[in-house]
Amino acid sequence: MVEAKQKRRRRLQATKGFYKAYIKKFYRDAHKAKAEGKPVAWVASTFPVEILQAMDIFPVWPENYASLCAAKRVAVKFCEIAESRNFSKDLCSYARCVIGSLSDKENSPEEGLPRPDMLVASTGACDTHFKWFQYIGDRFKAPLHLLNMPYNISGADSEHLEKAHIEFYISQLKELIDFLEEKTDTKLDKKRLKEITALSDRTSQLWGEIQHYRKTIPSPMDARDAFSAVFFLLSIPGSPAAVEFYERLRNEVKERAENKFGAAETENYRLVWDNLPPWFDLKFFEYLNTLGAVVVAETFSHVWMGRLDPSRPFESFAKKYLPNFANCSIDRKIHLIQDLAEEFSADGVILPTNWGCRMMSIGETAVKEEVYRKLGVQSLIVNMDSTDRRNYDEAQIKRNMEVFLQVLNEKNQNG
Amino acid sequence: MTEEIFQQFRDWIDNRHEYAKEWKERTNKKIIGYLCTYVPEEILYAADMLPVRILGSHEPPTVTEPYIFAMFCHLCRDCLAQGLKGRFNYIDGIVEGQSCLHLRQTFNAWRLHIPTNFAHYIHIPHGIQNPHAIPYLAQELAKFKKTLEDWTGKKITNEGLDKGIKIMNKNRELMRKVHEYRKLDNPKITGIEAMEMVLSSQMVDKQEHSKLLNKLLEELPNRNLNRNPGTRLMIIGSEDDDRVFMKNVEALGATFVIEEHCTGSRYLWDDVVPSEDRLMAIASRYVNRVPCPSKDWPEFTRIQHAVKLAKDFNVQGALVIQNKFCDPHGIEIPPLREALKQVGVQTYPLEFDVTVPWGQFRTRVEAFLETLTGLEELF
């Protein structure tokens, strides 16, 4: 049996105090914007947030807020409130958490989400998103606009997308801009959009470099830091703050990689993590470190990047968002995880089936089979929930991890 | 005669695979399986093929676990199970019209793991309230038409499309006429009979089905069910082909006078309005039809439609069904119940899974019916 040892992870300087320095500040800024009468939009993943940033619309992310509530251990209470109002216990746990939080301002971290002036999302993530946003919009009497995204069934990458799909996506962006201009009574400044697009591109580039350094053995950064730091890429990619933070993080990770200084004192097992993490228990990754295991790559860290050409922002957004794995068939997810396992020299892959997020949990068994078939790398499927702690059996998951690592250990010893 | 007609609907459902195999043998034509009612059957009829809907068998779908996790709706898992068990081994291809994440998994798993000659995914836009939806869908339908033509080597002509539109419109029109008899104080057909009529229409040649509907419409004016209709109920939800549940509830002293399901009125409520550009006409029908909640935003138009149905069919109470794990319907349940409450229709929620625990449900439905009867006596 692989046993836990008191060996500590070595937290990166750049991410120390991340919550206070960046998350709290983000929500403070959001409330300040609202108080000053600036437009606030609720937004969901796979949406080109750069356009909002270019129009000085403050983007707040209910998904991020749900993960924050989970980390603050209030998500279960909010989920229960939603359930008491006839929402199914099996509904997306992000949706339940945020819907419940609306009725319990007192216990909502960071004073809750500021009231939306509008809600925007795309059809590229999952069908729950737009129904959830529709419900919220109806409740606040705030307008809702959704981007129609053609489903990328072939899993084509940005260079092989159907021309008709790109054109349709661009037509949808134009409609979105009409909507935003009408609601805010301001015109999109194309020069400003180019600037924001350039910043977002730089953010993606830096994040890509950071991930690249994680291929080093031992890995200079693990999932605990990645799941915090990815915040900028997701929430405000087109901002100087994102670029500044990632430059600092990249420099530190690069230095560690060059000095072969690992994120954990011992790195016996390199793991790839699919799906979301248990947001209420990010220390789980520290526990893995005590077993000599380090998560060196997460699908979550690799699906939100996308290089952008500031001279052609609309086409760039199409190429960034249409191939997002959430908008593609299972083939894309399989190839992504195969590539990560190979490029990051992984010993194993962890495939959580997240009761709270159907979209992220699609096809884990197929992934497991295909990764093994191609690379001989084994995977572990674990049941969990990223937000609703009631669906998370900590002892069981830890036991499964220990046994899995033992299997990997035996495999390594037998060559 | 009427009883024989309903018996025929039942037989078609119970022996759907035998019917399809025999049809294929007899006609030497292709059969296409489809998952969601957003697939425009008009185009398949135009290509001289038989579209049949893939539905589950209500057996625990254990064989699907490697492909779709248990957190996806029972319909999508049960449909895939039918394919994995080889029960649809006679179909020549599978087509899906984009609706939800769940059926998309079924389609993808089917395409990857079950030998199929032809698999096509029609990108029905999610945003059907968007002004671009109709021309966009017309483009997608043109792609679908071309893919079929390339596969069969046969052109789909305008005459063919006219024929497809006519077959579909006629069948829907006749079923809507039958629905008129459900509005009567003493309905001429029960909810289970209506369900079997619609379900069978999704399984057999519509032309054959329509012939039977014509006969039924001749017979219905003189039909006397000789039963007290009891409480006038509505049932609302996503896909529902749970005949046992319908039958059992109606045996408790109630009649389902209308349903809002894609295996019920939602399937037949809207026709194609013929026009010179056939694909635009078909696209308009599928964009403007009573929507699945997965496509119904930003306005909740389906809820407004459900409220109208409740009024038109003089409904006393509604059972609101949540197919376990179906988020698009699930999120609409609180506003739907509120909207029905506003017009004086009491609702009761039930969660359906692959099998329904009738023992528990019976007590709950009985209690709901008593509440409704109590209200009746009170006023």
Interface residues (C-beta under 8 A of the other chain):
Chain A: R85 N86 F87 S88 D90 L91 C92 A95 T123 C126 D127 T128 F130 K131 W132 Q134 Y135 G137 D138 P143 L144 H145 L146 N148 P150 Y151 I153 A164 F168 S171 Q172 E175 S329 I330 T353 W355 R358 M359 S361 I362 G363 E364 T365 A366 E369
Chain B: E65 P66 Y67 F69 M71 F72 Q98 C100 L101 H102 R104 Q105 N108 A109 L112 Y121 H123 P125 H126 G127 N130 H132 A133 Y136 Q139 P293 S294 W297 P298 F300 Q322 K324 F325 D327 P328 G330 I331 E332 I333 P334 P335 R337 P349 E351
